[in-house]
Amino acid sequence: MGEFIDKAKGIVNEAIGKAKVVAGQKTESTDMIVDGAKQQAKGKAQKLSGAVKGALGDKI
């Protein structure tokens, strides 16, 4: 079950991060671009965690 939760959180964080990057680019806000990139990276890590949990059966 944790597999799906991690993947869902990852997808949401990636989408929000992408939106922040785009908004930061439009407003020329480097802080927002950096925050968005961090959130995208967090989302990718969560999706990877979900994939690993799926492969190992939530034993980690």
C-alpha positions in Angstrom: 0.0 0.0 0.0 2.9 2.4 0.8 4.0 2.0 -2.8 0.9 3.7 -4.1 1.0 6.5 -1.5 4.6 7.3 -2.3 4.0 7.3 -6.0 0.9 9.5 -5.6 2.8 12.0 -3.4 5.6 12.0 -5.9 3.4 12.8 -8.8 1.8 15.7 -6.9 5.1 17.1 -5.8 6.5 16.9 -9.3 3.5 18.7 -10.7 3.5 21.4 -8.0 7.3 21.8 -8.5 6.9 22.2 -12.3 4.2 24.8 -11.8 6.5 26.7 -9.4 9.3 26.6 -11.9 7.1 28.0 -14.7 5.7 30.7 -12.4 9.2 31.6 -11.3 10.4 31.9 -14.9 7.4 34.1 -15.8 8.0 36.4 -12.8 11.8 36.1 -13.0 11.9 34.8 -9.4 15.0 32.7 -8.9 13.8 31.7 -5.4 10.6 30.3 -6.8 12.5 28.5 -9.6 14.9 26.9 -7.0 12.0 25.9 -4.7 10.2 24.4 -7.7 13.2 22.4 -8.7 13.7 21.1 -5.2 10.1 20.0 -5.0 10.4 18.3 -8.4 13.4 16.4 -7.1 11.5 15.4 -4.0 8.7 14.1 -6.1 11.0 12.0 -8.2 12.6 10.6 -5.1 9.1 9.7 -3.7 8.2 8.0 -7.0 11.4 6.0 -6.9 10.7 5.1 -3.3 7.3 3.8 -4.3 8.8 1.8 -7.1 11.3 0.2 -4.8 8.6 -0.6 -2.2 6.6 -2.2 -5.0 9.5 -4.3 -6.1 10.3 -5.4 -2.5 6.8 -5.7 -1.2 6.7 -2.7 1.3 9.4 -4.4 3.4 11.6 -1.3 3.5 
